[in-house]
Every structure is written in structure tokens, then in C-alpha cells.
């Protein structure tokens, strides 16, 4: 249901989209509106995936 984006550019480093309400990822959910447990879970999943795949991308 969600897309969690971590990137290195001029934009905010991390963004979360609700794909049920915004399937084209046009408007990120405001950080203050995000459930902290959901955010921690998604970031943990991303860190596990990066480690498992030996991806060199470093989360700040």
C-alpha cells in the first residue's frame, strides 16, 4: 500500500506515498502525519534489503 523513497538529491531525503490514494506518487505524505511505527518498519525493511542485496547505497 505504501511506497517509501530514500534518495540523494535536492529533495527531502525520504518520502512516503500512499499508493491507494496516490498511485502516481505525486504528493508525499507530510512527515508529521506519518505513523512513527509504520515509518520505522519501512525503514527497517529498506535497511534489511540493502544489507541482503549488498547495495552500496547509504542511508543518512
C-alpha positions as a Markdown table, in Angstrom:
| # | Residue | x | y | z |
|---|---|---|---|---|
| 1 | Unk | 0.0 | 0.0 | 0.0 |
| 2 | Unk | 2.9 | 2.4 | 0.6 |
| 3 | Unk | 6.0 | 3.4 | -1.3 |
| 4 | Unk | 8.9 | 4.5 | 0.8 |
| 5 | Unk | 11.5 | 6.5 | -1.1 |
| 6 | Unk | 15.0 | 7.3 | 0.0 |
| 7 | Unk | 17.2 | 9.3 | -2.3 |
| 8 | Unk | 20.1 | 11.6 | -2.5 |
| 9 | Unk | 19.2 | 14.8 | -4.3 |
| 10 | Unk | 18.0 | 18.3 | -3.6 |
| 11 | Unk | 14.6 | 16.9 | -2.5 |
| 12 | Unk | 13.8 | 15.6 | 1.0 |
| 13 | Unk | 15.9 | 12.5 | 1.6 |
| 14 | Unk | 12.9 | 10.3 | 2.5 |
| 15 | Unk | 9.4 | 10.4 | 1.3 |
| 16 | Unk | 6.3 | 8.2 | 1.8 |
| 17 | Unk | 3.4 | 7.8 | -0.6 |
| 18 | Unk | 0.0 | 6.1 | 0.0 |
| 19 | Unk | -0.4 | 4.2 | -3.3 |
| 20 | Unk | -4.1 | 3.6 | -2.6 |
| 21 | Unk | -4.8 | 7.3 | -2.6 |
| 22 | Unk | -2.0 | 8.5 | -4.8 |
| 23 | Unk | -1.0 | 5.7 | -7.2 |
| 24 | Unk | 1.2 | 8.1 | -9.3 |
| 25 | Unk | 3.2 | 9.3 | -6.3 |
| 26 | Unk | 2.5 | 12.9 | -6.9 |
| 27 | Unk | 2.2 | 14.1 | -3.3 |
| 28 | Unk | 4.2 | 12.7 | -0.4 |
| 29 | Unk | 2.5 | 12.3 | 2.9 |
| 30 | Unk | 3.6 | 15.1 | 5.3 |
| 31 | Unk | 6.2 | 13.7 | 7.7 |
| 32 | Unk | 4.2 | 14.9 | 10.8 |
| 33 | Unk | 1.2 | 12.9 | 9.5 |
| 34 | Unk | 3.1 | 9.6 | 9.2 |
| 35 | Unk | 2.6 | 6.9 | 11.9 |
| 36 | Unk | 6.0 | 6.6 | 13.6 |
| 37 | Unk | 5.7 | 2.8 | 13.8 |
| 38 | Unk | 5.0 | 2.5 | 10.1 |
| 39 | Unk | 7.9 | 4.7 | 9.3 |
| 40 | Unk | 10.3 | 2.7 | 11.5 |
| 41 | Unk | 9.0 | -0.6 | 10.0 |
| 42 | Unk | 9.5 | 0.6 | 6.4 |
| 43 | Unk | 13.0 | 2.0 | 7.1 |
| 44 | Unk | 13.9 | -1.3 | 8.8 |
| 45 | Unk | 12.7 | -3.2 | 5.8 |
| 46 | Unk | 14.8 | -1.0 | 3.5 |
| 47 | Unk | 17.9 | -1.4 | 5.6 |
| 48 | Unk | 17.5 | -5.2 | 5.6 |
| 49 | Unk | 17.0 | -5.2 | 1.8 |
| 50 | Unk | 20.1 | -3.0 | 1.3 |
| 51 | Unk | 22.2 | -5.4 | 3.5 |
| 52 | Unk | 20.8 | -8.5 | 1.9 |
| 53 | Unk | 21.5 | -7.3 | -1.6 |
| 54 | Unk | 24.8 | -5.7 | -0.7 |
| 55 | Unk | 23.6 | -2.5 | -2.2 |
| 56 | Unk | 26.2 | 0.3 | -1.6 |
| 57 | Unk | 23.5 | 3.0 | -1.1 |
| 58 | Unk | 24.0 | 4.5 | 2.4 |
| 59 | Unk | 21.0 | 5.9 | 4.3 |
| 60 | Unk | 22.0 | 9.1 | 6.0 |
